[in-house]
Amino acid sequence: MNLTAEQIAAAIGAEIVARGEPGQPRRAIIDSSEAGEGDLFFGLRGERVNGGEFAPAALEAGAWGAVVGSPLARSSFAPHSGRKDDRAFPAGWVFAVDDPLKALQALARAWRRELGVPVVGITGSVGKTSVKDIARALLPGRVHANRENLNTEIGLPLTVLEAPADAELLVLEMAMRGPGQIAELAAIAEPQVGVITNVGPVHVELLGSVEAIAAAKAEILSALPADGSTVVPVDAGELESRLGGAPNLLRFGPGGDIEAIEQRVADGVTEALIATPVGQARFHFPFSERHNLTNALAAIGAGVALGAPLEEMADRAANIGFSRFRGERLELGDGIVLVNDCYNANPVSMRAALDHLASIEGTRRIAVLGEMAELGAEAPAFHRDVGAHARGEGVDLLIGVGGSARDYEPDELVADPAEAAELLAAQLEPGDAILVKGSRSAGLEAVAENLAELR
């Protein structure tokens, strides 16, 4: 970050209570055990622990500075603080603030403005990580995007602060678990392009209804400037009534502004002729899933909104790679294919994954499904519907993992991922195609890991 200590203090409204060496910090961190030379440590307050208490350890490890809640900063680091111990704290900048989390967010906003580059904000019930991954590959220039799941009120500002000074575009995924959170993230990111992948029954336990989820996702629209752009599906569902004031609306999907007018899947590659308001181009995508073609249309929509050359995006399609546990295709030998899609699950993404399983050549199709979390009182019905969809798509063996999975009405119900792996290892036949999917809390990544050891 090309920001001096004085600029940082001004950006976060801090009092400098201890001074360190001149220069700028190299990155922001929140875990003191990761501290190294040049780091700026933020001592966030947790439910049980005040992270500011670890500021001395971070500075001892070489951190450039620390942002600490005011009472602790003044009592521990300020000259003549009245400390009873006489040990000297390690040198470094110490900034006293009212709320270290708000300070982290404020500094991220300041760095985003210092960069002065376009920002694409991506939210939605499903597909936002895949859209982010595809956009990062397709969009030209030096693109900086979230790594892993740094998409929350803590993760997103850390992502922005990781952006190098020569970044030319930020692509930021925004997660949501309640009303006001997308607005909070958008206030930090200040996007020019807002992408809403879709709205479905995800987090309905927390928000109460799909309509409330649509309202929460639509918060990103209020953050867009008048000359910004909005990218949404052709079938926007509950979101539709909130699009009236959305700037420069682009719709993706069949019949939309961005659509695939021809498509062919062969050998794990999707070849598609994509039509847009600025012309057509033929893309060769390194995936075969239909839902990822939809995700690609959303990413291309963001590129069109930014004026990215269509042919250049097509040339970059081979660079697409997805985050871990999102549709990973594993070859297990004997023609057995396992799709490891266990990062998360909800009724929309579960149906899409089962549709993809049905498209895979195989002697049998096996689905290993864990629970779909945070669905509220309707959870049993959602699970039954997904189980029925699996049958309709020709799944030959349905294995449920965990108590909630009984509502899929599976052929086999097991207690945990380890037992699921043992059952699979005993029943696998050459040429089987397997889907492993469930909410993150189900821990189904252990199925593939244990299966590899058992075979």
C-alpha positions, 0 to 999 in steps of 0.5 A: 500500500502506497500510504504513509502512516499519516495518510493511514491515520487520516483515512481511519480516523486514528490517533497515532500513539506510537511511532515506528520506521518511515515507509508504508505497510506491505499488507493488512493482516488480522492474525498475529501469527502471520505477522512479518516484516512490513505488515499492518496488524488489525486487532479485531474484537471477537466475542471472547478475545480482543485481538488488540491484545496480540498487537505486541506479538505482531510487532515483535514478529516484525509488523510495521504497525498495529491498529488497536482499540483506543482504550487498550492502545492508550493504556499499553502503548502511549508514553506515560501510559502507567503500565506497571511492567517495565518491559519495552514494547517492540517498535512500530506504528500504533494507531488507536481507533474506536473500532478496528473493524471499521478502521479496516473497512475505511482503509480499504475504501481509501486504498480503493480510491487511491487505486482509482480503477474500475470495480466489478461487484458480484453477488447472488444466491449461487454462482458468484464465486464461479462468476468471479473466477471466470471474470478474473480470467476473461477480463483484460489487464491486471485483474485483482480478485478475492482469493478463497472466501475473502468476501465478507465484511472482513474478507472483502476489505482484506482483498482490496488491501491486497490489491497491488498498486498496478492493479487495473481492475478489481473483481470483488465477490460479495457474500451476504448473511443478512440485510444491510451486509451487501450495502456495507460491502458496496460502500467499501468497494464502490463498484461501477458494475454490479452483477447479481447472478440470481436470487433463490432460497439461500439463507432463507432461515436468516432472512425469512423469505426469497423476497427478503433475499432479493431485497438484500441482494439488490442493495448493490444497485443503490451503490452504483453510479448513474453511469454504472452498469447492472448485469442480471439474469433474463429471468430475475424472479423476485429481483425484477421489481427492484430493477426500475432504477438500475443503471444501464441494465444488461441481461444474460441468458436465453433471449437476453443481451448476452446469450449463447446462440450456439453451443456444443459440448465435447471432451470437457469443453463447451464451444459457444457462439456468444451474442452481445450488444457489441457483436458476436464471438466464439468462445471455447470454455474449459468446462462442460457444465451448463450452469457454468456457461450461464456463469460465463455469460454473467462474466462476459456481461461485466466485460461488455459493461466495461468495454472489454473487447469481445474477441480478447475475452474469447482468447482468454477463455482457456485461462479459466480456473475454478476455486477449490471444491467447486466442480473439481473433476477427479479421475479415479481410474477404471473410467470412474469420474468424481465431481467434487462440488462440496463447497456449498449447496442449496436447492438451486445449485444442487439441481444444477449439479445433478443436471451436470451429473446426468450429462456425464457419460457413465455406466451408473450415476451416483450422488453423495449428498449432504445437507443443505443448510440455512433453509428454515422451516421448509428444509425437509420439503427442499430436500425431498424436492432435490431427492426427487430431482435426482431420481428424475435425472436418472441417478442410480444410487443416492447416498445421504450423509448426515441426519438431515439427508434422510429427507432426500429419501436416499437409497443409503443413509450414512452418518458421516463422510468417512462412512460414505467413503467406505460405502462408495469404495465397496460399491464402485464399479468401472465407469461410474460417475459420482457427484459429491455435494453438500453445504460446507458444514457437511464436510463432504470434501473428506469423501473424496480424500478418504475414497482416494486412500481406500481404493 
